[in-house]
Amino acid sequence: AIRKDNERTQLLWKVLIQGTSLPEAAQLFLDQGHQPPDEKELLDLRTNTLAHFRKKTVSSRMMAKTSLKNKNKKGVTKRWLNNEQVTVSKKDKYVREGGETAEDKAKTSVELYILGIGRGGRHAVKIAREVKKKGPVSNNHNKKTSAGG
């Protein structure tokens, strides 16, 4: 019975693909020992096939999107170094060896205080370009004239 159904489905496909007319299709089915198909049976096969194809296309696109999202999400990459699996951060292509830790730096570092330079750094000690005049200083440049009173 299953073989007969498969044979009928193959004949239906043949009729659809070749665009055979209904009388010719009926003759083909009768020659093979099957009931002749009606218009509805051929339309159902076509619409089901299209629906299945669209559904498959949509699902494959969704899978591609989710796999792309998952690929972008992963934080660390596993790589091999000297037959050992190591983790590499997302932004790096290779393993970065850790440099000195804060404790290592503290063991070997020395603080030097340079005398003569105050809070301003290199600007703290300024050399005067002009020699200041001795005597009273006028404040005329700070006063503003007011006309309104």
C-alpha positions, 0 to 999 in steps of 0.5 A: 500500500505504501509503495502504491502511494509513493508511486501515485505521488511520483505520478502527481509530481510528474504531472505537475512538473510537465504541466500535463493537462487533466485528460492526459494525466488521467490517461497516465494514471489509468495506464499505471493502474491508479485512480485519475487525479482531480484538480483539487489533489494536484492543487493540494500537492502544489500548495503544500509543497510551496508552504513547506518550502517557505517554512524551510526557508524561514527556519533556515534563515532564523537558524542562521541569525541565531547562530550569528548572534551566538557567535557574536556573544561568545566571550572567550575563544579556545586555542591550542598552544604547545598541545595545551588548550588555552583561552583567548579573550574575544578581542585578541587573536593570540594568547597574551602573557601576563606582564608584571603584577602590581606586587612584582612592580612594588618589589622592584620600584623606588620612589624618587622625590626631586627637590625644587619642583613644587606642585606646578611641575615644570611651571613652578619655577618661572624665570622673570622676563622683565625686571619689575620696577620698584615703587608704587603700582597704579590700578588704573587698568582695573577701574572701569568708567561708568557714565550712568552714575 
